[in-house]
């Protein structure tokens, strides 16, 4: 049943870990409905609903909330309302794990770290106050030093392709050993990245002024700015594997698929 699946998701990604402003948990769905197929995606958008229906999913688990700021209506006059109507009409549940998945151990940034080539032990970039094993971002080390240019190339190869390239700030020949990463928007972690001793900080959605001021100050890491969607997508496979394994251990067998639809907001670039 959906209730059993939700209970297991919340064991892995406790809603209590979410930020106070966040909107996580079950968005729609009957707790008593059966779940045989689960689709994992970053964004709860129309194309993902199309895929869920084609796949025959009973549940869609997304990283980003559908109604982050709340709503007083789910009328089908908006794209979000249409998403809800289509899901309910087809008996498909929707569940969100957002900032609670960001800080989990392992969570979103662990998967990102592995995707960009950090094989060893990881530590939180900004540890949670109640449990230093959890927290935002991760810091790890490469097996051997490489130039920033080469690390950026490896990171680009390890992340899913989007319309835009990775943007790099720093000397291309700078040696990189220690790497800090954070899935999603990482502006708020620039200070933590500087304090971490990392040689480079890879994240998303860096704005001009904070990034410019950061790289002008001496002694800090180089910066790599990637697509928001691309930095969070690697977590989906990890979450799917952990959930299906945990359910199987309890005798509940479900099938899971990771959506490969690129739902990044930016769809093309012009030279």
N, C-alpha and C positions, 0 to 999 in steps of 0.2 A: 504493500500500500504506500501511497504518497507519504503518509505520516511516518512510516519507517525510514523512508529515504531522507526526508527532511531531518529526522532525528540524527541520522548518521552524518549528514552535511554539517549540522550544527555541533557535532562532536569534533569534527575536523576544523570548522571555522565558527567558533562560538560567537553568536550575535552580540554578546556582552563586550567583545573586543572592538566592536565598531565605534567610530567617532560619534559623538552626540548628534551631529548634524546629518548623519548618514541615514539611508533608508534601506535596510537589509531584511531578508527573510522571505516568506511566502507572499507573493503578490496576488496570485489567483490560483485556484485549484481546490478540489475537494479532498481533504485528508484521507478519505476512505477509498479514493479511486485507485485502481491498479496502475503500477508503473513497470513497463517492460523495456522502454527505450528512452534514453536521456540524451539531449543535445546540449553541448557546452558551447557558449559563444561569449564574446566580449560585450556586445551591444544588443539590447532588445529592440531591434528595428525590423521593418517589414520584410527585408530579404531573409533575415534569420527565421522569421515565422514561416515564410515560404519553404525554407529548407526543413524546418521542423515538421511541417505537414507532409512534405514529400517523403521524409524519412519515416514517418509514422511515430514520431516522438510523443510520449505521454507527459514529458517534463522538459522544460528548457531551463538550464542554469546559466545565468549571465553574471558577468562581473559588474557591469554598470547597472545602476537602478533605472527603472522606467520612470518612476515618479520621485526623483530625488528631493524636490522641494514641495511635495504634497500636491493634492488636487481636490477640488470639490465636485469634479465630474469626470466620468469615463465615457462620455458621449462619443460616438463615432464620427464627430465633426473634426477631430484632430488625428494626427497619425498615431499618437499614443492611445487614444480611445479606440481606434481601429485595431491596433495590436491586441488590446484587451478583448475586444469583441470577437476577433478571429480565434484567439486562444480558447476562450470560454465556449464558443460554438463548437469547437472541435475537441473539447475535453482535454486540452493541453494546459498543464500547470506551468507557472513561471516562478522561479526562485532566484533571489539575488544574494551573492556573497561579495561584498565590496571591500570596505576598509578592514573588516574582520579577516578577509583573506589576505589583505596587504600585510598585516602584522603577524599572521600565523607562522608557526615554525613546523614545517616549511610552508611558505606562502608564495605570493606573486613574485617577490624579488629573488627568492631562491631559484625559481624556474628561469628568471631572466639571467641570473648569474651563470647558470649552467649553459644557457643558450649562447652566451658571448664568450665562453671558454674558461670559466673558473671551475676547476675540477675538485678542489680541496675543501677544507673546512671554511665555513662562512660565519660571520657574526653580524648582528644588526648594526646598521649605520646609526640609527637612533633607537636605542632599546626602549621597550615599554617599561613604565614605572613599576608595574606589578609583577613583571617577569622578564628579566634581562635576556632570556633566550628568544623572546619574541620582539618585534618592533619593525619600524619602517626601514626599508632599504637593506642592503647587504654589502659587506666588505670581504673580499677574498684576494688570493694571490695567484698569479700565473706560475706555471712550472718553471719558467725561465724568462728573463727580461726580453721584451720586444720593443721596437720603436712604436710610438703612438700611431704612426701611419699604418703599421702592420696590424696593431690591435684593432684599429677602426675597421680595417678591411675584414678581419676575422669576425668582428661584431656584426658587420653588415651581412656577412655570409650566414651567420647563425640566426639572424632574425628574419621573420617573414617579410617578403618584399612589399613595399607600398609605393605610392606615386613619387614620394620625395626621397632623396638620399639622406644619409646621416650627415649632420653638420658637426664640424670639429673645430675647437678653439684651442690652440696650443702649438708648440713647435713639433712638426711632424716627426722629427728624429728624437724627441724626448724619450728616454727609456721608461717603460711601463712594467711594473711588477705588481704593485698593489692597486686593486680596482674597486671602486665603490659604484654600486648601481641602485637604482630605484625605479620600479615600474610606475608608469603614469607621470603626472606632473611633479617635477622635483625641485621647483624653486625654493620651497620651504626648507629643503635639506642642504642648501649650499653651505651654510655654516657648519653643519655636521660633516659634510664632505671635506671641508678644509681642515677640520680638527682631526679627521680620521687618519691622516697621513697617507691618503691614497695618491697615486700618481695621475689618475684620471677618474672622473665622475661621469657615468653614463646614465642618462635619464631622458625625460621628454618634456615638451612644452616650455622650454627655457625662454624667458623674455629678454629683449635686447638689453635694457638697462641693468638688471641684476647680473646678467651674464657678462656684460662689458665691464662693470665694476669689479666683478669677481676675478676676471683674468688680468685686469690691470694691477691688482694687488699681488705682490710677490709672494712666492712660497706656497701657493695653492696648487691643486691638481688642474690638469687640462680638463676640458669639457667635451662631451659628445652628446648631441641632442638628436634623439630618434623620434619616430612616430609614437604618439601616445598608445595607439592600438597595438603597434608592434611590440612594445615593451611589456604589454600585459598578456598578449596572446599565448606565449609559452606556458603560462600557468594552467591553461585549460587542459592540456594533456595530463599534467601532473594531478590536477584535481579529479579528472575523470578516472585515472588509474587508482588513486587512493580511495575514491568513493566506491567504485565497483569491487575492489578488493575487500574493503571493509564490509560491504554488504554480503559478498560471497562467503566470507568467514562466518556469517550468521545464517547462511543457507538461503540468501535472497539473491537470485541471479538476474541481473539487468544488463542490457547492452548499452554502450555509450559511443557517441560520435563527437568529435571536435569539429566545429564549423571552420571551414577554410575560406569562407567569404570574407573579403577584406572590407571591413566596415569603418575604416579610417575616414575621417571627414573629408580629407583632401584626396581628389581623384586624378589629378593630372598636374604637370608642371609645364611651364613655357620657358624655353631657353632665353 
